[in-house]
Structures are given as C-alpha cells and as structure tokens.
Amino acid sequence: MYSTLPAVMWIYESRRTRPAAERGLKWWIGVVICLILICLSLFIAVAGTIAAVVSLNTAVQNGEAQPFSCADNSGSV
C-alpha cells in the first residue's frame, strides 16, 4: 500500500495545480502509470490478505496451529 498514496497524491496535486489546457501527453502517461500502480498495489494487498487467511485456516484445520493461543511457539524450550 506504500505505492498507492504517492500515486494518488500525484494525481490529486497535478490535477489541482495544472489547468486542463496544460495537460499534455506526458501528464496523461503519468496518470496511466499512477493508475497502474494503484491497481497493482491494491491487488497485492488484497491477495496477500486472502493468502494469509487461507494459510491460517488450513493450518487450523490440519491441527498444525492454534491461533490466539498462549503456548510457547519460539522453539527454544
């Protein structure tokens, strides 16, 4: 999600500070790159969250892990 905020802010600031007549091809290329970064970072965040939930669910169903337990899981004991 760290690449989403700068991309959104760039679009917001450059749209607010440049009149519509000054928005050329370079500006539109920048907008497209920012939109790609926003979509890619949101996809990675959602896919990572889903993968973590599925992995935790599978581990609990197989008896390999107990989430929210107070047992020592450091492996040092």
N, C-alpha and C positions, 0 to 999 in steps of 0.2 A: 504494500500500500504506500510505500515511500515514494514511488514514482508517480502516484496519482495526484497528490497535492500540488507539486510544482507544475504539472501539466495543466491542471485545472486553473491554477493561478495565472499561468502564462496566457491561457485563452481569455480569462477574465480581464487581465490588465491590458493585453494588447488590443482587445476589442473595445475596451473603455477609452483607451488613450488615442487610438487611431480612428480617424473618420472613415466612413465607408468608401470614400473615393480614393483613399491611400492604400487600401488593402489590395495588394497585387498577388502575383503568383507565389512569391516567396512566403507571404503571410498564409495563404491557403495551404501550402505544403507544410508549414509549421503547425497549422491547425490539424491537418490529417495525421501528422506524426504524433501530436499530443493525444488525439482521439485513439490512435492505435495503442499508445502507452497506457491510457486509462483503461481500455478494454482488456488489454493483456494483464495488467496488474490486478484488476478485479477478478478475472478468470483464475489467476494463480492463487489469490486469496481464498476464493470460494472452493476451488478444487483441493487446496491444502486442508481446509477445514473439513471438507467431506471425507478426505482420505484419513485424517486423524480420527474422526468419529467412527468410520468403518473399521479401522485398525483396532481401536479400543473396544468396540462392540465384539469383534471377532475374538480378541484376547479374553474377554469376559466369558463369552460363550464356551470357549475351549478350556476354561478354568486356569488359564495361564496368568491372569492378573485379576486383582480386585481393586477397582478404582475407589478412591476415597477411604482406603484402609490406613490404619496407623502402624502397620507392620514395617519392620526394618527392611528396606529394599536396597541398601547400599552395597551388599555383598561382602562387607568386611567382617561380619560376625559369623 
